[in-house]
Amino acid sequence: MFSSQNSQVQEKWRWQLDNFVDDNEAKIAALAWGLQQEWADNKSILGIDLKPHPHFVCCNRESIEKLNRSTKGHLQEILGLIDGYQPEKEVLIIAIGEGQVKLIHFQPNTTPPDSFEKENQDIDRLIQDLATALGEKDFF
């Protein structure tokens, strides 16, 4: 019974995160594009850390490689996606929750640069709006 409950908790945060992305696709695409323009390292991607409270983080390649080594190569596919990542066309996010990692990878209906332009907000405001929406979700 415990393993069934544990499995449900693990699936709940993933499902909630998928719903969050679906509900906020344009803003997430805008944020990913805006941050990509600010970061000097073009191999950094947006991350969502759900603990202790949901917030956005920068995931640089070095950190992901280190985590990949410590998990005996379980993140190798994510590293491959980062290598082929085209931020002007798609969104790539690593979500971290309950000792697990979830990859969010999608091509939005409107390109990230166009989403950023349409949102017409600064990065800090986008982060604040999306963090507030994240905080309203019951992940665990």
C-alpha positions in Angstrom: 0.0 0.0 0.0 2.8 2.4 0.8 4.5 2.0 -2.6 1.1 2.7 -4.3 0.7 6.0 -2.3 4.3 6.9 -3.0 3.7 6.3 -6.7 0.6 8.5 -6.6 2.6 11.4 -4.9 5.3 11.1 -7.6 2.8 11.2 -10.4 0.8 14.0 -8.8 3.6 16.6 -9.1 4.3 15.6 -12.7 0.7 15.9 -13.6 0.3 19.2 -11.8 3.4 20.5 -13.6 2.1 19.4 -17.0 -1.1 21.3 -16.3 0.8 24.4 -15.2 2.8 24.3 -18.5 -0.4 23.9 -20.5 -2.1 26.8 -18.8 0.9 29.1 -19.1 2.5 28.1 -22.4 3.0 31.6 -23.8 4.3 33.1 -20.6 6.7 30.2 -20.1 8.0 30.5 -23.6 8.4 34.2 -23.1 10.3 33.7 -19.9 12.5 31.0 -21.3 13.4 33.2 -24.3 14.0 36.3 -22.1 16.3 34.5 -19.7 18.2 32.9 -22.6 18.9 36.4 -23.9 20.2 37.5 -20.4 22.4 34.4 -19.7 25.9 34.6 -21.1 26.0 30.8 -21.2 24.0 29.5 -24.1 24.0 26.0 -22.6 22.0 27.0 -19.5 18.3 26.2 -19.4 15.4 27.2 -17.3 14.7 25.0 -14.3 11.8 24.8 -11.8 12.7 23.7 -8.3 9.6 22.7 -6.4 11.2 22.6 -2.9 11.0 24.2 -0.4 8.5 26.3 -2.5 8.2 26.4 -6.3 10.7 28.7 -7.9 12.7 29.2 -11.1 16.4 28.5 -11.3 19.1 28.6 -13.9 20.4 25.1 -14.8 23.9 25.3 -16.3 25.4 22.5 -18.2 28.1 21.9 -15.6 25.5 21.3 -12.9 23.5 18.9 -15.1 26.7 17.0 -16.1 27.6 16.7 -12.4 24.1 15.4 -11.6 24.4 13.0 -14.5 27.6 11.6 -13.2 26.2 11.2 -9.7 23.1 9.3 -11.1 25.3 7.0 -13.2 24.3 8.5 -16.6 20.5 8.7 -16.1 20.4 12.3 -17.4 22.4 11.6 -20.6 19.3 12.1 -22.8 18.7 15.5 -21.2 22.3 16.5 -22.0 21.7 15.5 -25.6 18.5 17.6 -25.8 20.4 20.5 -24.4 23.0 20.1 -27.1 20.3 20.3 -29.8 18.2 22.9 -28.0 16.9 25.6 -30.3 15.5 28.3 -27.9 14.1 30.4 -30.8 11.7 27.5 -31.6 11.2 25.4 -28.5 11.2 25.4 -24.7 13.3 23.1 -22.6 12.9 23.1 -18.8 14.2 20.8 -16.1 11.9 20.4 -13.1 13.2 19.1 -9.8 10.8 17.6 -7.3 10.8 15.0 -4.6 14.3 13.7 -5.5 13.3 13.3 -9.1 13.8 15.2 -12.3 11.2 15.8 -15.0 12.0 17.2 -18.5 9.6 19.6 -20.0 10.2 20.0 -23.7 7.7 21.5 -26.1 7.3 23.7 -29.2 4.9 26.4 -28.3 2.1 27.6 -30.7 3.9 31.0 -30.8 7.7 31.0 -31.0 9.5 32.0 -27.8 10.7 35.3 -29.3 7.2 36.2 -30.5 5.8 35.2 -27.1 8.3 37.4 -25.3 7.3 40.4 -27.6 3.6 39.7 -27.1 3.9 39.4 -23.3 5.5 42.9 -23.3 6.7 42.4 -19.7 10.1 42.5 -18.2 11.7 39.3 -17.0 11.2 40.0 -13.3 7.5 40.5 -13.8 7.2 37.2 -15.8 9.1 35.4 -13.1 6.8 36.8 -10.4 3.6 36.1 -12.3 4.7 32.5 -13.1 6.1 31.9 -9.6 2.7 33.0 -8.1 0.9 30.6 -10.4 3.3 27.8 -9.5 2.7 28.5 -5.8 -1.0 28.0 -6.3 -0.5 24.4 -7.3 -0.6 21.6 -4.8 2.4 19.6 -5.9 2.8 17.3 -3.0 
